[in-house]
Amino acid sequence: MTRDHTISQAALLLALAAPLAACGLQPMYAGGGSGPVARQLAAVEVPPIEGRSGWLVRNALNDRLGQSGTPASPRYRLDVLLDDDLQALGLLTDETIGRERRTLRARYQLVDLASGTVVVDASAGSDAGIDVVSSEYATIAAEQTALENLAREVAGQIVTRLSLALRETGALREPGR
């Protein structure tokens, strides 16, 4: 390559990169655990959720929110209602079930404790297919594993949505700014 060709390629790359610098994209978790997003998420209290699936989702939420228990001074409360459904699918020729689908759906609200305002009102969900095998123990273990994976997936969706919503509404702005 010629020197002029290399310089023109570099100039083109710079010209294309310039708009990206001004696009307003910012890292969500800038500042790590002490950044504004992490601090606000750590101020979310998650009350107990009914059932085994509720216990799993609550633990996954607390892990993702960066908590080890109830926050010292919660700013928000996250109310979650779950629908855990296990459906039989795939009827085999001998009238036995060959496949199941486990679905976990969450309806949740993030409530600002100071004003009682609902900041986020949304839903999340996921599903998993389970092979039903001749061993009842193996099938039950697969159902349990599917529920654990779904709980983590749903919790991840919830925390991502909360992060975006709090950031969009300006609730994450530093006090005094």
C-alpha positions as CSV (number, residue, x, y, z in Angstrom):
1,M,0.0,0.0,0.0
2,T,1.1,3.5,-0.6
3,R,1.5,6.0,2.1
4,D,-1.3,8.2,0.7
5,H,-3.7,5.3,0.7
6,T,-2.9,4.5,4.3
7,I,-3.4,8.1,5.4
8,S,-6.7,8.3,3.5
9,Q,-7.9,5.1,5.3
10,A,-6.9,6.5,8.6
11,A,-8.7,9.7,7.9
12,L,-11.8,7.8,6.8
13,L,-11.8,5.7,10.1
14,L,-11.5,8.9,12.2
15,A,-14.4,10.5,10.3
16,L,-16.5,7.4,10.8
17,A,-15.6,7.2,14.5
18,A,-16.3,10.8,15.3
19,P,-20.1,10.5,15.4
20,L,-19.8,7.6,17.8
21,A,-18.0,9.7,20.4
22,A,-21.0,12.1,20.4
23,C,-23.8,9.6,20.3
24,G,-24.4,9.7,24.1
25,L,-23.7,6.0,24.8
26,Q,-22.4,5.5,28.3
27,P,-21.5,2.3,30.1
28,M,-24.4,1.2,32.3
29,Y,-22.2,0.1,35.1
30,A,-19.6,2.8,35.0
31,G,-17.8,3.0,38.3
32,G,-18.4,-0.7,39.2
33,G,-19.9,-1.4,42.5
34,S,-19.7,2.2,43.7
35,G,-21.2,3.7,40.5
36,P,-24.6,5.3,40.5
37,V,-26.4,2.3,38.9
38,A,-25.0,-0.2,41.3
39,R,-25.8,2.1,44.3
40,Q,-29.4,2.5,43.2
41,L,-29.8,-1.2,42.5
42,A,-28.4,-2.0,46.0
43,A,-31.1,0.2,47.5
44,V,-33.9,-2.1,46.1
45,E,-35.6,-4.3,48.7
46,V,-37.1,-7.5,47.5
47,P,-39.8,-8.9,49.9
48,P,-40.3,-12.6,50.1
49,I,-41.9,-14.2,47.0
50,E,-44.3,-17.1,47.4
51,G,-43.2,-20.7,46.6
52,R,-40.0,-22.5,45.7
53,S,-39.8,-20.5,42.4
54,G,-40.3,-17.3,44.4
55,W,-37.4,-18.3,46.7
56,L,-35.2,-19.0,43.8
57,V,-36.1,-15.7,42.0
58,R,-35.7,-13.6,45.1
59,N,-32.2,-15.1,45.8
60,A,-31.2,-14.5,42.1
61,L,-32.5,-10.9,42.3
62,N,-30.6,-10.2,45.5
63,D,-27.4,-11.7,43.9
64,R,-27.8,-9.5,40.9
65,L,-28.8,-6.4,42.9
66,G,-25.6,-6.8,44.9
67,Q,-27.3,-7.5,48.2
68,S,-26.7,-10.0,51.0
69,G,-30.0,-9.5,52.8
70,T,-32.2,-6.4,53.2
71,P,-30.6,-3.1,52.3
72,A,-29.8,-0.9,55.3
73,S,-31.9,2.0,53.9
74,P,-34.0,0.8,51.0
75,R,-35.2,3.4,48.5
76,Y,-37.3,1.1,46.4
77,R,-39.4,-2.0,46.9
78,L,-39.6,-4.6,44.2
79,D,-43.0,-6.5,44.3
80,V,-42.9,-9.7,42.2
81,L,-45.8,-12.1,41.4
82,L,-44.8,-15.4,39.7
83,D,-46.6,-17.9,37.5
84,D,-44.7,-21.2,37.3
85,D,-46.3,-23.6,34.8
86,L,-45.3,-27.1,33.8
87,Q,-47.0,-28.4,30.7
88,A,-46.9,-31.9,29.3
89,L,-46.1,-32.1,25.6
90,G,-45.1,-34.7,23.1
91,L,-47.5,-37.7,23.8
92,L,-45.7,-40.9,22.7
93,T,-47.3,-43.9,21.0
94,D,-47.7,-45.7,24.4
95,E,-49.7,-42.8,25.8
96,T,-46.8,-41.5,27.9
97,I,-45.4,-38.0,27.9
98,G,-42.1,-37.5,26.1
99,R,-41.5,-33.8,26.7
100,E,-42.5,-31.0,29.1
101,R,-42.3,-27.3,28.9
102,R,-41.7,-25.3,32.1
103,T,-42.6,-21.6,31.9
104,L,-41.8,-19.0,34.5
105,R,-43.4,-15.5,34.2
106,A,-43.0,-12.6,36.5
107,R,-45.1,-9.5,36.9
108,Y,-43.2,-6.9,38.9
109,Q,-43.4,-3.4,40.1
110,L,-40.6,-1.2,41.4
111,V,-42.1,1.2,44.0
112,D,-40.4,4.4,45.2
113,L,-40.8,4.1,49.0
114,A,-40.6,7.9,49.6
115,S,-43.5,8.8,47.3
116,G,-45.3,5.4,46.8
117,T,-44.9,6.0,43.0
118,V,-44.6,3.0,40.8
119,V,-41.4,3.6,38.8
120,V,-41.5,0.4,36.7
121,D,-44.5,-1.9,36.0
122,A,-43.5,-4.7,33.7
123,S,-43.2,-8.4,33.1
124,A,-40.5,-10.9,32.3
125,G,-40.4,-14.5,31.5
126,S,-38.7,-17.5,30.0
127,D,-39.4,-21.1,29.2
128,A,-37.4,-24.4,28.9
129,G,-38.0,-27.7,27.3
130,I,-37.5,-30.9,29.4
131,D,-37.1,-34.4,28.1
132,V,-39.2,-36.9,30.1
133,V,-37.1,-40.1,30.5
134,S,-37.9,-43.5,32.0
135,S,-36.2,-42.6,35.3
136,E,-38.6,-40.5,37.4
137,Y,-35.7,-39.2,39.4
138,A,-33.9,-37.9,36.3
139,T,-37.1,-36.2,35.1
140,I,-37.6,-34.5,38.5
141,A,-34.0,-33.4,38.6
142,A,-34.4,-32.0,35.1
143,E,-37.5,-30.1,36.1
144,Q,-35.7,-28.6,39.2
145,T,-32.7,-27.6,37.1
146,A,-35.0,-26.0,34.5
147,L,-36.6,-24.0,37.3
148,E,-33.3,-22.9,38.7
149,N,-32.1,-21.7,35.3
150,L,-35.4,-20.0,34.6
151,A,-35.2,-18.2,37.9
152,R,-31.8,-16.8,37.1
153,E,-32.9,-15.8,33.6
154,V,-36.0,-14.0,34.8
155,A,-34.1,-12.2,37.6
156,G,-31.5,-11.1,35.0
157,Q,-34.3,-9.7,32.8
158,I,-35.8,-7.8,35.7
159,V,-32.5,-6.3,36.9
160,T,-31.7,-5.2,33.3
161,R,-35.1,-3.5,32.9
162,L,-34.8,-1.8,36.3
163,S,-31.3,-0.5,35.5
164,L,-32.5,1.0,32.2
165,A,-35.7,2.4,33.6
166,L,-34.0,4.1,36.6
167,R,-31.4,5.5,34.3
168,E,-34.0,6.8,31.8
169,T,-36.2,8.4,34.4
170,G,-33.2,10.3,35.9
171,A,-33.6,8.5,39.2
172,L,-30.0,7.6,39.1
173,R,-28.7,11.1,38.9
174,E,-26.4,12.0,41.8
175,P,-28.0,14.1,44.5
176,G,-27.1,17.8,44.0
177,R,-26.3,17.4,40.3
